């Protein structure tokens, strides 16, 4: 898993490349663990994410034992498959997966559909 990290002020932008599953969670958690203490906002830029399974939900919602509750977490540039997973989780389990807290109010939260 290749992860690009950019820090601007108190915001860290993490951009994973590839797929998120339970095998790729450790490097993602390590990238978050290495963030400096002044970071309070965590933006997952999912532009290069081609697939995620429930591991992505654990990462974004902190439901895994290794969640990151100290950060205000948002996502940007959702592609079709990760977006459909988030919307399905929200529809089936609205109390557990409140997608409205992840997607900023700006249109950048949703990417244009890709072919």
TORTORTI-520288 format. One record per residue: residue number from 0; residue in one letter; x negated, y negated, z of N, C-alpha, C, O in turn. Coordinates in Angstrom, 1 decimal. Atoms other than C-alpha are relative to their C-alpha. Last residue first. Layout:
+-----+---+--------+--------+--------+--------+--------+--------+--------+--------+--------+--------+--------+--------+
!   k ! r !    n_X !    n_Y !    n_Z !   ca_X !   ca_Y !   ca_Z !    c_X !    c_Y !    c_Z !    o_X !    o_Y !    o_Z !
+-----+---+--------+--------+--------+--------+--------+--------+--------+--------+--------+--------+--------+--------+
! NUM ! a !      X !      Y !      Z !      X !      Y !      Z !      X !      Y !      Z !      X !      Y !      Z !
...
+-----+---+--------+--------+--------+--------+--------+--------+--------+--------+--------+--------+--------+--------+
// end
This chain:
+-----+---+--------+--------+--------+--------+--------+--------+--------+--------+--------+--------+--------+--------+
!   k ! r !    n_X !    n_Y !    n_Z !   ca_X !   ca_Y !   ca_Z !    c_X !    c_Y !    c_Z !    o_X !    o_Y !    o_Z !
+-----+---+--------+--------+--------+--------+--------+--------+--------+--------+--------+--------+--------+--------+
! 114 ! x !   -0.3 !   -1.1 !    0.9 !   15.4 !   -5.0 !  -16.4 !   -1.2 !    0.9 !   -0.1 !   -1.1 !    2.0 !   -0.8 !
! 113 ! x !    1.1 !   -0.3 !    0.9 !   15.2 !   -7.4 !  -13.5 !    0.4 !    1.2 !   -0.8 !    1.1 !    2.1 !   -0.4 !
! 112 ! x !    0.1 !   -1.4 !    0.3 !   18.0 !   -9.1 !  -11.8 !   -1.0 !    0.2 !   -1.0 !   -1.3 !   -0.5 !   -1.9 !
! 111 ! x !   -0.8 !   -0.3 !    1.1 !   17.2 !  -12.7 !  -10.7 !   -0.1 !    1.5 !   -0.3 !   -1.2 !    2.1 !   -0.1 !
! 110 ! x !    0.7 !    0.1 !    1.3 !   15.7 !  -12.8 !   -7.3 !    1.0 !    0.3 !   -1.1 !    2.0 !    0.9 !   -0.9 !
! 109 ! x !   -0.4 !   -1.0 !    1.0 !   17.7 !  -13.5 !   -4.2 !   -0.7 !   -0.2 !   -1.3 !   -0.7 !   -1.3 !   -1.8 !
! 108 ! x !   -0.1 !   -1.3 !   -0.7 !   16.2 !  -15.3 !   -1.2 !    0.4 !    1.1 !   -1.0 !    0.1 !    2.3 !   -0.7 !
! 107 ! x !    1.2 !   -0.7 !    0.1 !   15.0 !  -18.1 !   -3.5 !    0.1 !    1.4 !    0.7 !   -0.7 !    2.3 !    0.4 !
! 106 ! x !   -0.1 !   -1.1 !    1.0 !   18.6 !  -19.3 !   -3.7 !   -1.2 !    0.9 !   -0.2 !   -1.1 !    1.9 !   -0.8 !
! 105 ! x !    0.4 !    0.4 !    1.3 !   18.1 !  -21.2 !   -0.5 !    0.2 !    1.1 !   -1.0 !    0.1 !    2.3 !   -0.6 !
! 104 ! x !   -1.1 !    0.6 !    0.7 !   20.2 !  -20.3 !    2.6 !   -0.4 !   -0.4 !   -1.4 !    0.5 !   -0.7 !   -2.2 !
! 103 ! x !   -0.1 !    1.4 !   -0.1 !   17.5 !  -17.9 !    3.7 !    1.1 !   -0.6 !   -0.8 !    1.6 !    0.0 !   -1.8 !
! 102 ! x !    0.1 !    0.7 !    1.3 !   18.2 !  -14.2 !    3.6 !    0.2 !   -1.5 !    0.3 !    1.2 !   -1.9 !    0.8 !
! 101 ! x !    1.2 !   -0.2 !    0.8 !   17.3 !  -12.3 !    6.7 !   -0.2 !   -0.8 !   -1.2 !   -1.3 !   -1.2 !   -1.6 !
! 100 ! x !    1.2 !    0.6 !   -0.8 !   19.8 !  -13.7 !    9.3 !   -1.3 !    0.2 !   -0.8 !   -2.3 !   -0.4 !   -0.6 !
!  99 ! x !    0.0 !    1.4 !    0.1 !   22.7 !  -13.1 !    6.8 !   -1.2 !   -0.7 !    0.8 !   -1.6 !   -1.8 !    0.4 !
!  98 ! x !    0.9 !    0.5 !    1.0 !   21.7 !   -9.5 !    6.5 !    0.0 !   -1.5 !   -0.1 !   -1.0 !   -2.0 !   -0.7 !
!  97 ! x !   -0.5 !    1.3 !    0.4 !   23.2 !   -8.6 !    9.8 !   -0.9 !   -0.6 !   -1.0 !   -1.9 !   -1.3 !   -0.6 !
!  96 ! x !    0.7 !    0.6 !    1.1 !   22.4 !   -4.9 !   10.0 !    0.6 !   -1.3 !   -0.5 !    1.5 !   -1.3 !   -1.4 !
!  95 ! x !    1.5 !   -0.4 !    0.0 !   23.3 !   -3.3 !   13.3 !   -0.8 !   -0.7 !   -1.0 !   -2.0 !   -1.1 !   -0.8 !
!  94 ! x !    0.6 !    0.4 !   -1.3 !   26.7 !   -4.9 !   13.9 !   -1.5 !    0.2 !    0.1 !   -2.2 !   -0.5 !    0.7 !
!  93 ! x !    0.2 !    1.4 !   -0.1 !   27.6 !   -4.7 !   10.2 !   -0.6 !   -0.5 !    1.3 !   -1.3 !   -1.5 !    1.3 !
!  92 ! x !    0.3 !    0.2 !   -1.4 !   27.0 !   -1.0 !    9.9 !   -0.2 !   -1.5 !    0.3 !   -1.4 !   -1.9 !    0.5 !
!  91 ! x !   -0.3 !   -1.2 !   -0.8 !   28.6 !    0.3 !    6.7 !   -0.3 !   -0.2 !    1.5 !    0.5 !    0.3 !    2.3 !
!  90 ! x !   -1.4 !   -0.4 !    0.2 !   28.8 !   -3.0 !    4.8 !    0.4 !    1.1 !    0.9 !    1.4 !    1.1 !    1.6 !
!  89 ! x !   -0.8 !    1.1 !   -0.6 !   25.5 !   -4.4 !    6.1 !    1.5 !    0.4 !    0.0 !    2.2 !    0.2 !    0.9 !
!  88 ! x !    0.2 !   -0.1 !   -1.4 !   23.7 !   -1.1 !    5.3 !    0.9 !   -1.0 !    0.7 !    1.5 !   -0.7 !    1.8 !
!  87 ! x !   -0.7 !   -1.2 !   -0.4 !   25.2 !   -1.2 !    1.8 !   -0.1 !    0.2 !    1.5 !    0.9 !    0.5 !    2.2 !
!  86 ! x !   -1.5 !    0.3 !    0.0 !   24.2 !   -4.8 !    1.3 !    0.8 !    1.2 !    0.4 !    1.8 !    1.1 !    1.1 !
!  85 ! x !   -0.4 !    0.9 !   -1.1 !   20.6 !   -4.1 !    2.5 !    1.5 !   -0.3 !    0.0 !    2.2 !   -0.3 !    1.1 !
!  84 ! x !    0.1 !   -0.7 !   -1.3 !   20.3 !   -1.0 !    0.3 !    0.4 !   -0.9 !    1.1 !    1.1 !   -0.5 !    2.0 !
!  83 ! x !   -1.2 !   -0.9 !   -0.2 !   21.7 !   -2.9 !   -2.7 !   -0.1 !    0.8 !    1.3 !    0.9 !    1.0 !    1.9 !
!  82 ! x !   -1.2 !    0.8 !   -0.3 !   19.2 !   -5.7 !   -2.2 !    1.2 !    0.9 !    0.2 !    2.0 !    0.7 !    1.1 !
!  81 ! x !    0.0 !    0.4 !   -1.5 !   16.3 !   -3.2 !   -1.9 !    1.2 !   -0.9 !    0.3 !    1.7 !   -0.7 !    1.4 !
!  80 ! x !   -0.2 !   -1.1 !   -0.9 !   17.4 !   -1.7 !   -5.3 !   -0.1 !   -0.4 !    1.5 !    0.7 !    0.1 !    2.3 !
!  79 ! x !   -1.3 !   -0.7 !    0.0 !   18.1 !   -4.9 !   -7.2 !    0.1 !    1.1 !    1.0 !    1.0 !    1.1 !    1.9 !
!  78 ! x !   -0.3 !   -0.6 !    1.3 !   15.0 !   -7.0 !   -6.4 !    1.3 !    0.9 !    0.2 !    1.8 !    1.0 !    1.4 !
!  77 ! x !   -0.5 !   -1.4 !    0.0 !   14.9 !   -9.3 !   -3.4 !    0.3 !    0.5 !   -1.4 !    1.0 !   -0.2 !   -2.2 !
!  76 ! x !    0.2 !   -0.7 !    1.2 !   12.8 !  -12.4 !   -3.9 !    0.4 !    1.5 !    0.0 !   -0.4 !    2.4 !   -0.5 !
!  75 ! x !   -0.1 !    0.8 !    1.3 !   12.7 !  -13.6 !   -0.4 !   -0.2 !    0.9 !   -1.1 !   -0.9 !    2.0 !   -1.0 !
!  74 ! x !    0.5 !   -0.6 !    1.2 !   13.1 !  -12.1 !    3.1 !    0.3 !   -0.9 !   -1.2 !    1.1 !   -1.8 !   -1.2 !
!  73 ! x !   -0.8 !    0.2 !    1.1 !   13.4 !  -13.6 !    6.6 !   -0.6 !    0.8 !   -1.2 !   -1.7 !    1.2 !   -1.2 !
!  72 ! x !    0.3 !   -0.7 !    1.3 !   12.1 !  -12.7 !   10.0 !    1.0 !   -0.4 !   -1.1 !    2.2 !   -0.4 !   -0.8 !
!  71 ! x !   -1.3 !    0.2 !    0.8 !   12.0 !  -15.0 !   13.0 !   -0.3 !    0.5 !   -1.4 !   -1.2 !    0.0 !   -2.1 !
!  70 ! x !    0.0 !    0.8 !    1.2 !    9.0 !  -13.4 !   14.8 !    1.5 !   -0.2 !   -0.5 !    2.3 !    0.7 !   -0.4 !
!  69 ! x !    0.4 !    1.4 !   -0.3 !    8.6 !  -12.2 !   18.4 !    0.1 !   -0.9 !   -1.2 !   -0.1 !   -2.1 !   -1.1 !
!  68 ! x !   -1.0 !    1.0 !   -0.4 !   10.8 !   -9.2 !   17.8 !   -0.5 !   -1.4 !    0.2 !    0.4 !   -2.3 !    0.3 !
!  67 ! x !    0.7 !    1.2 !   -0.3 !    8.3 !   -7.2 !   15.7 !    1.0 !   -1.1 !    0.4 !    1.3 !   -2.0 !   -0.3 !
!  66 ! x !   -0.6 !    1.2 !    0.5 !    9.5 !   -3.6 !   15.7 !   -0.8 !   -1.2 !    0.4 !   -1.6 !   -1.2 !    1.3 !
!  65 ! x !    1.1 !    1.0 !    0.2 !    7.2 !   -0.7 !   16.4 !    0.5 !   -1.3 !   -0.5 !   -0.2 !   -2.0 !   -1.3 !
!  64 ! x !    0.7 !    0.2 !   -1.3 !    9.8 !    1.6 !   18.0 !   -1.1 !   -1.1 !   -0.1 !   -1.5 !   -1.7 !    0.9 !
!  63 ! x !    1.0 !   -1.0 !   -0.3 !   11.7 !    1.1 !   14.7 !   -0.6 !   -0.3 !    1.3 !   -0.6 !   -1.4 !    1.8 !
!  62 ! x !   -0.7 !   -1.1 !   -0.7 !   14.9 !   -1.0 !   14.7 !   -1.0 !    1.1 !    0.3 !   -0.7 !    2.0 !    1.1 !
!  61 ! x !    0.7 !   -0.3 !   -1.3 !   12.9 !   -4.2 !   14.0 !    0.7 !    1.2 !    0.7 !    0.5 !    1.2 !    2.0 !
!  60 ! x !   -0.9 !    0.2 !   -1.1 !   15.5 !   -5.3 !   11.4 !   -0.7 !    0.4 !    1.3 !    0.0 !    0.2 !    2.4 !
!  59 ! x !   -0.6 !    1.4 !    0.0 !   13.1 !   -5.8 !    8.5 !    0.8 !   -0.3 !    1.2 !    0.9 !   -1.4 !    1.6 !
!  58 ! x !    1.0 !    1.1 !    0.0 !   10.8 !   -2.8 !    9.2 !    0.7 !   -1.4 !    0.1 !    0.2 !   -2.2 !    0.9 !
!  57 ! x !    0.7 !    0.0 !   -1.3 !   13.5 !   -0.4 !   10.2 !   -1.0 !   -1.1 !    0.1 !   -1.1 !   -1.8 !    1.1 !
!  56 ! x !   -1.0 !    0.6 !   -1.0 !   15.6 !   -1.4 !    7.2 !   -0.7 !   -0.1 !    1.3 !   -0.5 !   -1.0 !    2.1 !
!  55 ! x !   -0.1 !    1.4 !    0.3 !   12.6 !   -0.8 !    4.9 !    0.9 !   -0.7 !    1.0 !    0.6 !   -1.8 !    1.4 !
!  54 ! x !    1.2 !    0.6 !   -0.7 !   12.1 !    2.6 !    6.5 !    0.0 !   -1.5 !   -0.2 !   -0.5 !   -2.2 !    0.7 !
!  53 ! x !   -0.4 !    0.5 !   -1.3 !   15.7 !    3.4 !    5.4 !   -1.2 !   -0.6 !    0.8 !   -1.0 !   -1.4 !    1.7 !
!  52 ! x !   -1.1 !   -0.9 !   -0.6 !   14.5 !    3.7 !    1.9 !    0.3 !   -0.6 !    1.3 !    0.0 !   -1.8 !    1.6 !
!  51 ! x !    0.1 !   -0.2 !   -1.4 !   12.6 !    1.1 !   -0.2 !    1.1 !    1.0 !    0.4 !    2.2 !    1.0 !   -0.2 !
!  50 ! x !   -0.9 !   -1.0 !   -0.6 !   11.8 !    0.8 !   -3.9 !   -0.2 !   -0.1 !    1.5 !   -1.3 !   -0.3 !    2.0 !
!  49 ! x !   -0.8 !   -0.7 !    1.0 !   10.1 !   -1.5 !   -6.4 !    1.0 !    0.9 !    0.6 !    2.0 !    1.3 !    0.0 !
!  48 ! x !   -0.5 !   -1.2 !   -0.6 !    8.7 !   -4.1 !   -4.0 !    1.0 !    0.7 !   -1.0 !    2.0 !    0.1 !   -1.4 !
!  47 ! x !    0.8 !   -1.1 !    0.6 !    6.7 !   -6.7 !   -6.0 !    0.4 !    1.4 !    0.6 !   -0.2 !    2.4 !    0.4 !
!  46 ! x !    0.0 !    0.1 !    1.5 !    9.1 !   -9.6 !   -5.4 !   -0.6 !    1.2 !   -0.7 !   -0.2 !    1.6 !   -1.7 !
!  45 ! x !   -0.2 !   -1.4 !    0.5 !    9.7 !   -8.5 !   -1.8 !    0.0 !    0.0 !   -1.5 !    0.6 !    0.9 !   -2.2 !
!  44 ! x !   -0.2 !    0.3 !    1.4 !    8.3 !  -11.6 !   -0.1 !    0.0 !    1.3 !   -0.7 !   -1.0 !    2.0 !   -0.9 !
!  43 ! x !    0.3 !   -1.1 !    0.9 !    8.7 !  -10.8 !    3.6 !    0.4 !   -0.4 !   -1.4 !    1.5 !   -0.5 !   -1.7 !
!  42 ! x !   -0.7 !    0.0 !    1.3 !    8.6 !  -14.1 !    5.5 !   -0.5 !    1.2 !   -0.8 !   -1.6 !    1.3 !   -1.2 !
!  41 ! x !    0.5 !   -1.1 !    0.9 !    7.6 !  -13.9 !    9.1 !    0.9 !    0.1 !   -1.2 !    2.1 !    0.4 !   -1.1 !
!  40 ! x !   -0.9 !   -0.3 !    1.1 !    8.0 !  -17.1 !   11.2 !   -0.6 !    1.0 !   -0.9 !   -1.8 !    0.8 !   -1.3 !
!  39 ! x !   -1.4 !   -0.2 !   -0.6 !    6.4 !  -17.6 !   14.6 !    1.0 !    0.5 !   -1.0 !    2.0 !    1.1 !   -0.7 !
!  38 ! x !   -1.1 !   -0.3 !    1.0 !    2.7 !  -17.5 !   13.7 !    1.3 !    0.3 !    0.7 !    1.3 !    1.2 !    1.6 !
!  37 ! x !   -0.8 !    1.2 !    0.2 !    0.5 !  -19.2 !   16.4 !    1.1 !    0.2 !   -1.0 !    2.0 !   -0.6 !   -1.2 !
!  36 ! x !   -1.0 !    0.3 !   -1.0 !   -0.8 !  -15.9 !   17.7 !    0.9 !   -1.2 !   -0.3 !    2.0 !   -1.2 !    0.2 !
!  35 ! x !    0.4 !    0.8 !   -1.1 !   -2.6 !  -15.0 !   14.5 !    1.1 !   -0.3 !    0.9 !    2.3 !   -0.3 !    0.5 !
!  34 ! x !   -0.3 !    1.4 !    0.1 !   -1.3 !  -12.2 !   12.4 !   -0.4 !   -0.8 !    1.2 !   -0.4 !   -0.3 !    2.3 !
!  33 ! x !    1.2 !    0.8 !    0.2 !   -3.2 !   -8.9 !   12.6 !    0.3 !   -1.5 !   -0.1 !   -0.6 !   -2.3 !   -0.2 !
!  32 ! x !    0.8 !    0.0 !   -1.2 !   -0.2 !   -7.0 !   14.1 !   -1.2 !   -0.9 !   -0.1 !   -1.7 !   -1.4 !    0.9 !
!  31 ! x !   -0.7 !    0.8 !   -1.0 !    1.9 !   -7.9 !   11.1 !   -0.8 !   -0.2 !    1.3 !   -0.9 !   -1.3 !    1.8 !
!  30 ! x !    0.1 !    1.3 !    0.6 !   -0.6 !   -6.4 !    8.6 !    0.7 !   -1.0 !    1.0 !    0.2 !   -2.1 !    1.2 !
!  29 ! x !    1.4 !    0.5 !   -0.3 !   -0.9 !   -3.4 !   10.9 !   -0.2 !   -1.4 !   -0.5 !   -0.8 !   -2.2 !    0.1 !
!  28 ! x !    0.0 !    0.4 !   -1.4 !    2.9 !   -2.9 !   10.8 !   -1.4 !   -0.6 !    0.4 !   -1.5 !   -1.5 !    1.2 !
!  27 ! x !   -0.8 !    1.2 !   -0.1 !    2.8 !   -2.9 !    7.0 !    0.0 !   -0.5 !    1.5 !   -0.1 !   -1.7 !    1.7 !
!  26 ! x !    0.8 !    1.1 !    0.4 !   -0.2 !   -0.5 !    7.0 !    0.8 !   -1.3 !    0.1 !    0.3 !   -2.4 !    0.3 !
!  25 ! x !    1.2 !    0.4 !   -0.8 !    1.7 !    1.8 !    9.3 !   -0.8 !   -1.1 !   -0.6 !   -1.1 !   -2.0 !    0.2 !
!  24 ! x !   -0.3 !    0.9 !   -1.2 !    5.1 !    1.6 !    7.4 !   -1.3 !   -0.3 !    0.8 !   -1.4 !   -1.5 !    1.2 !
!  23 ! x !    0.6 !    1.4 !    0.2 !    3.7 !    3.0 !    4.1 !    0.3 !   -0.9 !    1.1 !   -0.2 !   -2.1 !    1.1 !
!  22 ! x !    1.5 !   -0.1 !    0.2 !    4.3 !    6.7 !    4.9 !   -0.7 !   -1.3 !   -0.1 !   -1.9 !   -1.5 !    0.2 !
!  21 ! x !    0.6 !   -0.2 !   -1.3 !    7.8 !    6.0 !    6.3 !   -1.5 !    0.2 !   -0.1 !   -2.2 !    0.0 !    0.9 !
!  20 ! x !   -0.6 !   -1.2 !   -0.5 !    8.9 !    4.4 !    3.0 !   -0.8 !    0.3 !    1.4 !   -1.6 !   -0.5 !    1.8 !
!  19 ! x !    0.0 !   -0.2 !   -1.4 !    8.3 !    1.1 !    1.4 !    0.7 !    1.3 !    0.4 !    1.9 !    1.5 !    0.1 !
!  18 ! x !   -1.2 !   -0.5 !   -0.6 !    7.4 !    1.1 !   -2.3 !   -0.2 !    0.0 !    1.6 !   -1.3 !    0.1 !    2.1 !
!  17 ! x !   -0.3 !   -1.5 !    0.1 !    4.9 !   -0.8 !   -4.4 !    1.3 !    0.3 !    0.7 !    2.3 !   -0.3 !    0.4 !
!  16 ! x !   -0.1 !   -0.4 !    1.4 !    3.3 !   -4.2 !   -3.6 !    0.2 !    1.5 !    0.0 !   -0.5 !    2.3 !    0.5 !
!  15 ! x !    0.4 !   -1.4 !    0.3 !    3.9 !   -5.7 !   -0.2 !    0.2 !    0.3 !   -1.5 !    1.1 !   -0.3 !   -2.1 !
!  14 ! x !   -0.5 !   -0.5 !    1.3 !    4.0 !   -9.5 !    0.0 !   -0.5 !    1.4 !   -0.2 !   -1.7 !    1.6 !   -0.6 !
!  13 ! x !    0.6 !   -1.3 !    0.4 !    3.6 !  -10.9 !    3.5 !    0.7 !    0.5 !   -1.2 !    1.9 !    0.6 !   -1.3 !
!  12 ! x !   -0.7 !   -0.6 !    1.1 !    4.3 !  -14.7 !    4.0 !   -0.8 !    1.3 !   -0.3 !   -1.9 !    1.3 !   -0.8 !
!  11 ! x !    0.8 !   -1.0 !    0.7 !    3.2 !  -15.9 !    7.5 !    0.9 !    0.6 !   -1.1 !    2.0 !    1.1 !   -0.9 !
!  10 ! x !   -0.7 !   -1.0 !    0.8 !    4.8 !  -19.1 !    8.7 !   -1.0 !    0.9 !   -0.7 !   -2.0 !    0.5 !   -1.3 !
!   9 ! x !   -0.4 !   -1.1 !   -0.9 !    3.4 !  -21.2 !   11.6 !    0.7 !    1.1 !   -0.7 !    1.3 !    2.0 !   -0.1 !
!   8 ! x !   -0.5 !    0.5 !   -1.3 !    1.4 !  -23.5 !    9.4 !    0.3 !    1.2 !    0.9 !   -0.5 !    2.0 !    1.2 !
!   7 ! x !   -0.1 !    1.5 !    0.2 !    0.9 !  -21.8 !    6.0 !    0.7 !   -0.5 !    1.3 !    1.9 !   -0.2 !    1.6 !
!   6 ! x !   -0.5 !    0.7 !   -1.2 !   -0.3 !  -18.2 !    6.3 !   -0.1 !   -1.5 !   -0.3 !   -1.1 !   -2.1 !   -0.7 !
!   5 ! x !    0.3 !    1.4 !    0.1 !   -0.6 !  -16.0 !    3.2 !    0.6 !   -0.7 !    1.2 !    1.7 !   -0.5 !    1.6 !
!   4 ! x !   -0.4 !    0.8 !   -1.1 !   -0.8 !  -12.2 !    3.4 !   -0.4 !   -1.4 !   -0.2 !   -1.6 !   -1.7 !   -0.5 !
!   3 ! x !    0.6 !    1.3 !    0.0 !   -0.9 !   -9.9 !    0.4 !    0.5 !   -0.8 !    1.1 !    1.8 !   -0.9 !    1.3 !
!   2 ! x !   -0.8 !    1.1 !   -0.6 !   -0.2 !   -6.3 !    1.0 !   -0.8 !   -1.3 !    0.0 !   -1.9 !   -1.3 !    0.4 !
!   1 ! x !    0.7 !    1.2 !    0.1 !   -1.4 !   -3.3 !   -1.1 !    0.9 !   -1.1 !    0.6 !    2.1 !   -1.2 !    0.2 !
!   0 ! x !   -0.9 !    1.2 !    0.0 !    0.0 !    0.0 !    0.0 !   -0.9 !   -1.2 !    0.0 !   -1.7 !   -1.4 !    0.9 !
+-----+---+--------+--------+--------+--------+--------+--------+--------+--------+--------+--------+--------+--------+
// end
